[in-house]
């Protein structure tokens, strides 16, 4: 495990963006596993600047995102598809057809989960997986539970996750979805490299995840078993 300490949020975003850009420079056809939430926003802003400055190109990159809310249409600005388009894809030279997210509007979630696992498999797995971490230790929407779930699955979001993310919905908890589709642990653990970014507000959960027992009660703790984990952690 490689822990990189950042002095502030900007430094964290800069360090993480440098690692992602380096991955794409070394392998232009990289498969990037991407994440949503507030923490990666600065990372994406820096990647956009790097692409505009022709320091890196995403023209040959393909991406798979971790998760999507159930029942939220891609066109809705609270969907993760909208987030990704708005905060990254529309502003870089990636081919939109090469960007994948689970479909939260699918009629059959079991079939959609199987389809998404197949998409990841067909891509040949993830080269670099970017992750944030929830206050409860979730990665993607792999919420604390009794066992690590390996494949893409439909998950009931915990109260803590719903409360944390309700701020993005105009009517707060009233509009906040209760279910989501999330990539499971298999593609994350099989990713060649994992890059976890966390702000100072995640201090306690980062300590639990990286220094405590490996347990599905703290889903990110499984990352202790990943051979190439880099954590960019911001101390303030
Ligand atoms: P945040 O979310 O970056 O908005 O804190 C991270 C997560 O829940 O995975």
py3Dmol code that shows the C-alpha trace and the ligand (Angstrom):
import py3Dmol

protein = """\
ATOM      1  CA  UNK A   1       0.000   0.000   0.000  1.00  0.00           C
ATOM      2  CA  UNK A   2       1.307   3.385  -0.979  1.00  0.00           C
ATOM      3  CA  UNK A   3      -0.072   6.265   1.083  1.00  0.00           C
ATOM      4  CA  UNK A   4       0.458   9.734  -0.341  1.00  0.00           C
ATOM      5  CA  UNK A   5      -0.351  12.557   2.035  1.00  0.00           C
ATOM      6  CA  UNK A   6      -1.720  15.724   0.470  1.00  0.00           C
ATOM      7  CA  UNK A   7      -1.553  19.070   2.220  1.00  0.00           C
ATOM      8  CA  UNK A   8      -5.048  20.121   1.160  1.00  0.00           C
ATOM      9  CA  UNK A   9      -7.895  19.237  -1.173  1.00  0.00           C
ATOM     10  CA  UNK A  10      -6.265  20.903  -4.152  1.00  0.00           C
ATOM     11  CA  UNK A  11      -3.005  19.048  -3.611  1.00  0.00           C
ATOM     12  CA  UNK A  12      -4.947  15.785  -3.305  1.00  0.00           C
ATOM     13  CA  UNK A  13      -6.761  16.417  -6.600  1.00  0.00           C
ATOM     14  CA  UNK A  14      -3.502  17.357  -8.309  1.00  0.00           C
ATOM     15  CA  UNK A  15      -1.647  14.251  -7.096  1.00  0.00           C
ATOM     16  CA  UNK A  16      -4.505  11.923  -8.054  1.00  0.00           C
ATOM     17  CA  UNK A  17      -4.920  13.547 -11.487  1.00  0.00           C
ATOM     18  CA  UNK A  18      -1.183  13.145 -12.119  1.00  0.00           C
ATOM     19  CA  UNK A  19      -1.420   9.419 -11.369  1.00  0.00           C
ATOM     20  CA  UNK A  20      -4.397   8.971 -13.718  1.00  0.00           C
ATOM     21  CA  UNK A  21      -2.759  11.015 -16.483  1.00  0.00           C
ATOM     22  CA  UNK A  22       0.432   8.955 -16.092  1.00  0.00           C
ATOM     23  CA  UNK A  23      -1.602   5.762 -16.446  1.00  0.00           C
ATOM     24  CA  UNK A  24      -3.136   7.033 -19.703  1.00  0.00           C
ATOM     25  CA  UNK A  25       0.209   8.241 -21.039  1.00  0.00           C
ATOM     26  CA  UNK A  26       1.791   4.855 -20.385  1.00  0.00           C
ATOM     27  CA  UNK A  27      -1.208   2.996 -21.825  1.00  0.00           C
ATOM     28  CA  UNK A  28      -3.393   5.173 -24.077  1.00  0.00           C
ATOM     29  CA  UNK A  29      -5.977   2.380 -24.370  1.00  0.00           C
ATOM     30  CA  UNK A  30      -6.430   2.199 -20.604  1.00  0.00           C
ATOM     31  CA  UNK A  31      -9.660   1.018 -19.050  1.00  0.00           C
ATOM     32  CA  UNK A  32     -10.369   3.504 -16.285  1.00  0.00           C
ATOM     33  CA  UNK A  33     -12.735   2.668 -13.458  1.00  0.00           C
ATOM     34  CA  UNK A  34     -14.329   5.963 -12.433  1.00  0.00           C
ATOM     35  CA  UNK A  35     -16.157   7.232  -9.383  1.00  0.00           C
ATOM     36  CA  UNK A  36     -18.649   9.968  -8.545  1.00  0.00           C
ATOM     37  CA  UNK A  37     -19.185  12.006  -5.365  1.00  0.00           C
ATOM     38  CA  UNK A  38     -17.638  15.287  -4.267  1.00  0.00           C
ATOM     39  CA  UNK A  39     -14.073  14.024  -3.748  1.00  0.00           C
ATOM     40  CA  UNK A  40     -13.224  13.217  -7.403  1.00  0.00           C
ATOM     41  CA  UNK A  41     -14.526  16.560  -8.719  1.00  0.00           C
ATOM     42  CA  UNK A  42     -11.178  18.317  -8.348  1.00  0.00           C
ATOM     43  CA  UNK A  43      -9.425  15.336  -9.928  1.00  0.00           C
ATOM     44  CA  UNK A  44     -11.677  15.563 -12.984  1.00  0.00           C
ATOM     45  CA  UNK A  45     -11.206  19.346 -13.218  1.00  0.00           C
ATOM     46  CA  UNK A  46      -7.454  18.812 -13.411  1.00  0.00           C
ATOM     47  CA  UNK A  47      -7.734  16.043 -15.973  1.00  0.00           C
ATOM     48  CA  UNK A  48      -9.796  18.393 -18.161  1.00  0.00           C
ATOM     49  CA  UNK A  49      -7.055  21.039 -17.910  1.00  0.00           C
ATOM     50  CA  UNK A  50      -4.389  18.478 -18.787  1.00  0.00           C
ATOM     51  CA  UNK A  51      -6.313  17.328 -21.829  1.00  0.00           C
ATOM     52  CA  UNK A  52      -6.915  20.900 -23.004  1.00  0.00           C
ATOM     53  CA  UNK A  53      -3.188  21.553 -22.644  1.00  0.00           C
ATOM     54  CA  UNK A  54      -2.594  18.442 -24.789  1.00  0.00           C
ATOM     55  CA  UNK A  55      -0.671  16.817 -21.936  1.00  0.00           C
ATOM     56  CA  UNK A  56      -2.871  13.746 -22.204  1.00  0.00           C
ATOM     57  CA  UNK A  57      -5.530  12.351 -24.522  1.00  0.00           C
ATOM     58  CA  UNK A  58      -8.481  10.150 -23.600  1.00  0.00           C
ATOM     59  CA  UNK A  59      -9.323   9.377 -27.233  1.00  0.00           C
ATOM     60  CA  UNK A  60      -8.459   5.694 -26.835  1.00  0.00           C
ATOM     61  CA  UNK A  61      -9.591   5.341 -23.200  1.00  0.00           C
ATOM     62  CA  UNK A  62     -12.655   3.367 -22.159  1.00  0.00           C
ATOM     63  CA  UNK A  63     -14.300   3.870 -18.794  1.00  0.00           C
ATOM     64  CA  UNK A  64     -16.571   1.965 -16.471  1.00  0.00           C
ATOM     65  CA  UNK A  65     -18.239   3.705 -13.573  1.00  0.00           C
ATOM     66  CA  UNK A  66     -18.886   2.191 -10.197  1.00  0.00           C
ATOM     67  CA  UNK A  67     -22.561   2.813  -9.732  1.00  0.00           C
ATOM     68  CA  UNK A  68     -25.856   4.465 -10.590  1.00  0.00           C
ATOM     69  CA  UNK A  69     -29.057   5.238  -8.697  1.00  0.00           C
ATOM     70  CA  UNK A  70     -32.100   3.099  -9.420  1.00  0.00           C
ATOM     71  CA  UNK A  71     -35.016   4.968 -10.909  1.00  0.00           C
ATOM     72  CA  UNK A  72     -33.093   8.091 -11.934  1.00  0.00           C
ATOM     73  CA  UNK A  73     -32.952   8.763 -15.681  1.00  0.00           C
ATOM     74  CA  UNK A  74     -29.613   9.547 -17.327  1.00  0.00           C
ATOM     75  CA  UNK A  75     -30.965  12.966 -18.324  1.00  0.00           C
ATOM     76  CA  UNK A  76     -31.750  13.842 -14.692  1.00  0.00           C
ATOM     77  CA  UNK A  77     -29.035  16.028 -13.242  1.00  0.00           C
ATOM     78  CA  UNK A  78     -28.903  13.896 -10.085  1.00  0.00           C
ATOM     79  CA  UNK A  79     -27.974  10.760 -12.055  1.00  0.00           C
ATOM     80  CA  UNK A  80     -24.378   9.622 -12.061  1.00  0.00           C
ATOM     81  CA  UNK A  81     -24.481   9.493 -15.871  1.00  0.00           C
ATOM     82  CA  UNK A  82     -25.292  13.201 -15.857  1.00  0.00           C
ATOM     83  CA  UNK A  83     -22.541  13.856 -13.278  1.00  0.00           C
ATOM     84  CA  UNK A  84     -19.940  12.063 -15.416  1.00  0.00           C
ATOM     85  CA  UNK A  85     -21.010  13.719 -18.667  1.00  0.00           C
ATOM     86  CA  UNK A  86     -21.126  17.157 -17.081  1.00  0.00           C
ATOM     87  CA  UNK A  87     -17.980  16.951 -14.943  1.00  0.00           C
ATOM     88  CA  UNK A  88     -15.714  15.010 -17.269  1.00  0.00           C
ATOM     89  CA  UNK A  89     -16.818  13.259 -20.444  1.00  0.00           C
ATOM     90  CA  UNK A  90     -18.322  16.307 -22.211  1.00  0.00           C
ATOM     91  CA  UNK A  91     -15.139  18.259 -21.557  1.00  0.00           C
ATOM     92  CA  UNK A  92     -12.486  15.796 -22.729  1.00  0.00           C
ATOM     93  CA  UNK A  93     -11.785  13.925 -25.951  1.00  0.00           C
ATOM     94  CA  UNK A  94     -13.147  10.569 -24.783  1.00  0.00           C
ATOM     95  CA  UNK A  95     -15.604   8.874 -27.156  1.00  0.00           C
ATOM     96  CA  UNK A  96     -18.976   8.909 -25.303  1.00  0.00           C
ATOM     97  CA  UNK A  97     -19.684   5.444 -26.727  1.00  0.00           C
ATOM     98  CA  UNK A  98     -16.711   4.185 -24.706  1.00  0.00           C
ATOM     99  CA  UNK A  99     -18.097   5.337 -21.361  1.00  0.00           C
ATOM    100  CA  UNK A 100     -20.139   2.822 -19.402  1.00  0.00           C
ATOM    101  CA  UNK A 101     -22.380   3.084 -16.361  1.00  0.00           C
ATOM    102  CA  UNK A 102     -25.053   0.745 -15.037  1.00  0.00           C
ATOM    103  CA  UNK A 103     -28.548   1.678 -16.258  1.00  0.00           C
ATOM    104  CA  UNK A 104     -30.605   2.670 -13.240  1.00  0.00           C
ATOM    105  CA  UNK A 105     -33.760   2.751 -15.393  1.00  0.00           C
ATOM    106  CA  UNK A 106     -33.438  -0.872 -16.542  1.00  0.00           C
ATOM    107  CA  UNK A 107     -36.686  -2.832 -16.349  1.00  0.00           C
ATOM    108  CA  UNK A 108     -34.903  -5.896 -14.974  1.00  0.00           C
ATOM    109  CA  UNK A 109     -32.135  -5.080 -12.487  1.00  0.00           C
ATOM    110  CA  UNK A 110     -30.827  -8.669 -12.310  1.00  0.00           C
ATOM    111  CA  UNK A 111     -30.403  -8.687 -16.088  1.00  0.00           C
ATOM    112  CA  UNK A 112     -28.797  -5.234 -15.964  1.00  0.00           C
ATOM    113  CA  UNK A 113     -26.298  -6.357 -13.302  1.00  0.00           C
ATOM    114  CA  UNK A 114     -25.366  -9.394 -15.426  1.00  0.00           C
ATOM    115  CA  UNK A 115     -25.037  -7.146 -18.490  1.00  0.00           C
ATOM    116  CA  UNK A 116     -22.744  -4.753 -16.643  1.00  0.00           C
ATOM    117  CA  UNK A 117     -20.498  -7.562 -15.382  1.00  0.00           C
ATOM    118  CA  UNK A 118     -20.307  -8.757 -18.971  1.00  0.00           C
ATOM    119  CA  UNK A 119     -19.344  -5.266 -20.187  1.00  0.00           C
ATOM    120  CA  UNK A 120     -16.472  -5.144 -17.684  1.00  0.00           C
ATOM    121  CA  UNK A 121     -15.373  -8.648 -18.619  1.00  0.00           C
ATOM    122  CA  UNK A 122     -15.466  -7.854 -22.353  1.00  0.00           C
ATOM    123  CA  UNK A 123     -13.291  -4.796 -21.743  1.00  0.00           C
ATOM    124  CA  UNK A 124     -10.750  -7.129 -20.156  1.00  0.00           C
ATOM    125  CA  UNK A 125     -11.006  -5.635 -16.669  1.00  0.00           C
ATOM    126  CA  UNK A 126      -9.911  -2.320 -15.232  1.00  0.00           C
ATOM    127  CA  UNK A 127      -6.383  -0.895 -15.461  1.00  0.00           C
ATOM    128  CA  UNK A 128      -6.814   1.817 -12.862  1.00  0.00           C
ATOM    129  CA  UNK A 129      -9.793   2.071 -10.547  1.00  0.00           C
ATOM    130  CA  UNK A 130     -10.478   5.438  -8.912  1.00  0.00           C
ATOM    131  CA  UNK A 131     -12.415   5.210  -5.645  1.00  0.00           C
ATOM    132  CA  UNK A 132     -13.854   7.535  -3.049  1.00  0.00           C
ATOM    133  CA  UNK A 133     -14.942   6.197   0.330  1.00  0.00           C
ATOM    134  CA  UNK A 134     -18.227   6.679   2.158  1.00  0.00           C
ATOM    135  CA  UNK A 135     -18.476   7.674   5.806  1.00  0.00           C
ATOM    136  CA  UNK A 136     -19.543   4.092   6.491  1.00  0.00           C
ATOM    137  CA  UNK A 137     -16.616   2.624   4.555  1.00  0.00           C
ATOM    138  CA  UNK A 138     -18.472   1.886   1.343  1.00  0.00           C
ATOM    139  CA  UNK A 139     -16.657   1.821  -1.995  1.00  0.00           C
ATOM    140  CA  UNK A 140     -18.900   2.264  -4.980  1.00  0.00           C
ATOM    141  CA  UNK A 141     -22.187   1.499  -3.256  1.00  0.00           C
ATOM    142  CA  UNK A 142     -20.872  -1.685  -1.647  1.00  0.00           C
ATOM    143  CA  UNK A 143     -22.506  -0.948   1.682  1.00  0.00           C
ATOM    144  CA  UNK A 144     -21.501  -2.594   4.989  1.00  0.00           C
ATOM    145  CA  UNK A 145     -23.010  -6.085   5.127  1.00  0.00           C
ATOM    146  CA  UNK A 146     -22.310  -9.715   6.093  1.00  0.00           C
ATOM    147  CA  UNK A 147     -20.208 -10.716   3.109  1.00  0.00           C
ATOM    148  CA  UNK A 148     -18.320  -9.087   0.282  1.00  0.00           C
ATOM    149  CA  UNK A 149     -20.435  -9.156  -2.873  1.00  0.00           C
ATOM    150  CA  UNK A 150     -18.356  -9.908  -5.930  1.00  0.00           C
ATOM    151  CA  UNK A 151     -20.581  -9.027  -8.888  1.00  0.00           C
ATOM    152  CA  UNK A 152     -22.658  -6.028  -9.865  1.00  0.00           C
ATOM    153  CA  UNK A 153     -25.736  -5.967  -7.648  1.00  0.00           C
ATOM    154  CA  UNK A 154     -28.719  -3.936  -6.619  1.00  0.00           C
ATOM    155  CA  UNK A 155     -28.211  -2.547  -3.125  1.00  0.00           C
ATOM    156  CA  UNK A 156     -30.427  -0.888  -0.569  1.00  0.00           C
ATOM    157  CA  UNK A 157     -28.612   2.259   0.482  1.00  0.00           C
ATOM    158  CA  UNK A 158     -27.967   2.734   4.197  1.00  0.00           C
ATOM    159  CA  UNK A 159     -29.454   5.639   6.114  1.00  0.00           C
ATOM    160  CA  UNK A 160     -25.975   7.185   6.466  1.00  0.00           C
ATOM    161  CA  UNK A 161     -25.374   7.072   2.697  1.00  0.00           C
ATOM    162  CA  UNK A 162     -28.831   8.455   1.975  1.00  0.00           C
ATOM    163  CA  UNK A 163     -28.289  11.307   4.452  1.00  0.00           C
ATOM    164  CA  UNK A 164     -24.837  12.090   3.017  1.00  0.00           C
ATOM    165  CA  UNK A 165     -26.089  12.221  -0.578  1.00  0.00           C
ATOM    166  CA  UNK A 166     -29.503  13.824  -0.008  1.00  0.00           C
ATOM    167  CA  UNK A 167     -27.880  17.262  -0.402  1.00  0.00           C
ATOM    168  CA  UNK A 168     -27.701  16.661  -4.161  1.00  0.00           C
ATOM    169  CA  UNK A 169     -31.489  16.317  -4.443  1.00  0.00           C
ATOM    170  CA  UNK A 170     -33.717  19.377  -4.449  1.00  0.00           C
ATOM    171  CA  UNK A 171     -36.154  17.941  -1.904  1.00  0.00           C
ATOM    172  CA  UNK A 172     -33.425  16.184   0.087  1.00  0.00           C
ATOM    173  CA  UNK A 173     -34.335  12.841   1.618  1.00  0.00           C
ATOM    174  CA  UNK A 174     -37.743  12.929  -0.052  1.00  0.00           C
ATOM    175  CA  UNK A 175     -36.151  12.551  -3.480  1.00  0.00           C
ATOM    176  CA  UNK A 176     -33.058  10.602  -2.459  1.00  0.00           C
ATOM    177  CA  UNK A 177     -33.225   7.088  -3.946  1.00  0.00           C
ATOM    178  CA  UNK A 178     -33.206   4.064  -1.639  1.00  0.00           C
ATOM    179  CA  UNK A 179     -31.600   1.683  -4.128  1.00  0.00           C
ATOM    180  CA  UNK A 180     -28.657   1.714  -6.487  1.00  0.00           C
ATOM    181  CA  UNK A 181     -26.802  -0.604  -8.823  1.00  0.00           C
ATOM    182  CA  UNK A 182     -23.160  -1.006  -7.935  1.00  0.00           C
ATOM    183  CA  UNK A 183     -20.149  -2.792  -9.296  1.00  0.00           C
ATOM    184  CA  UNK A 184     -19.102  -5.525  -6.884  1.00  0.00           C
ATOM    185  CA  UNK A 185     -15.706  -6.200  -5.355  1.00  0.00           C
ATOM    186  CA  UNK A 186     -14.397  -8.526  -8.082  1.00  0.00           C
ATOM    187  CA  UNK A 187     -13.554  -5.908 -10.749  1.00  0.00           C
ATOM    188  CA  UNK A 188     -12.246  -3.555  -8.075  1.00  0.00           C
ATOM    189  CA  UNK A 189      -9.947  -6.190  -6.594  1.00  0.00           C
ATOM    190  CA  UNK A 190      -8.943  -7.411 -10.058  1.00  0.00           C
ATOM    191  CA  UNK A 191      -8.090  -3.898 -11.222  1.00  0.00           C
ATOM    192  CA  UNK A 192      -4.385  -3.638 -11.942  1.00  0.00           C
ATOM    193  CA  UNK A 193      -4.164  -0.523  -9.787  1.00  0.00           C
ATOM    194  CA  UNK A 194      -6.523   1.089  -7.298  1.00  0.00           C
ATOM    195  CA  UNK A 195      -6.404   4.785  -6.445  1.00  0.00           C
ATOM    196  CA  UNK A 196      -8.407   5.761  -3.369  1.00  0.00           C
ATOM    197  CA  UNK A 197      -8.914   9.467  -2.723  1.00  0.00           C
ATOM    198  CA  UNK A 198     -10.182  10.806   0.574  1.00  0.00           C
ATOM    199  CA  UNK A 199     -10.508  14.180   2.260  1.00  0.00           C
ATOM    200  CA  UNK A 200      -9.811  14.975   5.902  1.00  0.00           C
ATOM    201  CA  UNK A 201     -13.483  14.377   6.772  1.00  0.00           C
ATOM    202  CA  UNK A 202     -12.817  10.660   6.151  1.00  0.00           C
ATOM    203  CA  UNK A 203      -9.977  10.388   8.699  1.00  0.00           C
ATOM    204  CA  UNK A 204     -11.740   7.903  10.992  1.00  0.00           C
ATOM    205  CA  UNK A 205     -13.083   5.627   8.313  1.00  0.00           C
ATOM    206  CA  UNK A 206      -9.751   5.647   6.450  1.00  0.00           C
ATOM    207  CA  UNK A 207      -8.029   4.460   9.644  1.00  0.00           C
ATOM    208  CA  UNK A 208     -10.633   1.713  10.104  1.00  0.00           C
ATOM    209  CA  UNK A 209     -10.381   0.640   6.467  1.00  0.00           C
ATOM    210  CA  UNK A 210      -6.607   0.615   6.200  1.00  0.00           C
ATOM    211  CA  UNK A 211      -5.551  -0.391   9.705  1.00  0.00           C
ATOM    212  CA  UNK A 212      -8.504  -2.353  11.087  1.00  0.00           C
ATOM    213  CA  UNK A 213      -9.610  -5.915  10.338  1.00  0.00           C
ATOM    214  CA  UNK A 214     -10.613  -6.851   6.791  1.00  0.00           C
ATOM    215  CA  UNK A 215     -14.366  -7.145   7.125  1.00  0.00           C
ATOM    216  CA  UNK A 216     -17.422  -6.584   4.931  1.00  0.00           C
ATOM    217  CA  UNK A 217     -18.686  -4.380   7.787  1.00  0.00           C
ATOM    218  CA  UNK A 218     -16.076  -1.864   6.528  1.00  0.00           C
ATOM    219  CA  UNK A 219     -16.171  -2.657   2.802  1.00  0.00           C
ATOM    220  CA  UNK A 220     -13.095  -0.580   1.894  1.00  0.00           C
ATOM    221  CA  UNK A 221     -11.019  -2.767   4.248  1.00  0.00           C
ATOM    222  CA  UNK A 222     -10.846  -5.344   1.440  1.00  0.00           C
ATOM    223  CA  UNK A 223      -8.432  -2.946  -0.284  1.00  0.00           C
ATOM    224  CA  UNK A 224      -5.758  -3.953   2.246  1.00  0.00           C
ATOM    225  CA  UNK A 225      -5.531  -7.137   0.173  1.00  0.00           C
ATOM    226  CA  UNK A 226      -4.978  -5.311  -3.113  1.00  0.00           C
ATOM    227  CA  UNK A 227      -1.367  -5.599  -4.309  1.00  0.00           C
ATOM    228  CA  UNK A 228      -1.258  -2.132  -5.903  1.00  0.00           C
ATOM    229  CA  UNK A 229      -3.297   0.237  -3.779  1.00  0.00           C
ATOM    230  CA  UNK A 230      -2.431   3.937  -3.699  1.00  0.00           C
ATOM    231  CA  UNK A 231      -4.246   6.169  -1.232  1.00  0.00           C
ATOM    232  CA  UNK A 232      -4.131   9.921  -1.713  1.00  0.00           C
ATOM    233  CA  UNK A 233      -5.276  11.230   1.595  1.00  0.00           C
ATOM    234  CA  UNK A 234      -5.778  14.844   2.507  1.00  0.00           C
ATOM    235  CA  UNK A 235      -5.050  15.639   6.136  1.00  0.00           C
ATOM    236  CA  UNK A 236      -6.884  18.952   6.324  1.00  0.00           C
TER     237      UNK A 236
END
"""
ligand_1 = """\
9
LIG
P -17.889 11.898 -1.376
O -18.464 10.421 -1.498
O -16.691 11.953 -2.269
O -19.008 12.757 -1.857
O -17.543 12.107 0.068
C -17.602 9.352 -1.528
C -18.419 8.084 -1.523
O -19.512 8.066 -0.949
O -17.945 7.100 -2.096
"""
view = py3Dmol.view(width=600, height=400)
view.addModel(protein, "pdb")
view.setStyle({"model": 0}, {"cartoon": {"style": "trace"}})
view.addModel(ligand_1, "xyz")
view.setStyle({"model": 1}, {"stick": {}})
view.zoomTo()
view.show()
